[in-house]
């Protein structure tokens, strides 16, 4: 079994009205993480299970990883 620990992509800064839980990935964060996913694909990596927190940025990162 191989275990990969992945940190979420770059997320938007917290403003005075938003909570930390609702911080989405930035455009740059999506692009950089997508580049990493392409690298994993080139290594012929097969991921069977993805576990993530309910934070928006973690959900969006997991969606890109799928």
C-alpha positions as CSV (number, residue, x, y, z in Angstrom):
1,X,0.0,0.0,0.0
2,X,1.2,3.5,-0.8
3,X,-0.1,6.5,1.1
4,X,0.0,10.0,-0.5
5,X,-0.5,13.0,1.7
6,X,-1.5,16.0,-0.4
7,X,-1.9,19.6,0.7
8,X,-4.7,21.7,-0.8
9,X,-3.9,24.2,-3.5
10,X,-3.4,27.9,-3.0
11,X,-6.6,29.3,-1.4
12,X,-8.0,32.8,-1.4
13,X,-7.2,35.0,1.6
14,X,-9.7,35.4,4.4
15,X,-11.6,38.7,4.3
16,X,-13.6,40.2,7.1
17,X,-16.9,38.6,5.9
18,X,-15.9,35.1,4.9
19,X,-15.0,32.2,7.2
20,X,-11.9,30.2,6.8
21,X,-14.0,27.1,5.9
22,X,-15.4,28.9,2.8
23,X,-12.0,29.9,1.3
24,X,-11.9,28.6,-2.4
25,X,-8.9,27.8,-4.4
26,X,-7.5,30.7,-6.4
27,X,-7.1,30.4,-10.2
28,X,-3.3,30.0,-9.6
29,X,-4.0,27.4,-7.0
30,X,-6.1,25.4,-9.4
31,X,-3.5,25.7,-12.2
32,X,-0.6,24.7,-10.0
33,X,-2.4,21.7,-8.5
34,X,-3.6,20.6,-11.9
35,X,0.0,20.6,-13.0
36,X,0.9,18.3,-10.1
37,X,-1.9,16.0,-11.0
38,X,-0.6,15.7,-14.6
39,X,2.8,14.8,-13.1
40,X,1.2,12.0,-11.0
41,X,-0.6,10.7,-14.2
42,X,2.8,10.5,-16.0
43,X,4.1,8.4,-13.1
44,X,1.1,6.0,-13.8
45,X,-0.1,6.6,-10.2
46,X,-3.5,4.9,-9.4
47,X,-5.4,6.4,-6.5
48,X,-8.1,4.2,-5.1
49,X,-9.4,6.3,-2.2
50,X,-9.4,10.0,-1.5
51,X,-10.2,11.3,2.0
52,X,-10.4,15.1,2.6
53,X,-11.8,17.6,5.0
54,X,-15.1,19.4,4.4
55,X,-13.3,22.7,3.9
56,X,-14.1,24.1,0.5
57,X,-10.4,24.3,-0.6
58,X,-9.9,20.7,0.3
59,X,-13.0,19.6,-1.5
60,X,-11.9,21.5,-4.6
61,X,-8.4,20.0,-4.4
62,X,-9.8,16.5,-4.2
63,X,-12.1,17.1,-7.2
64,X,-9.0,18.1,-9.2
65,X,-7.2,15.0,-8.0
66,X,-10.0,12.7,-9.1
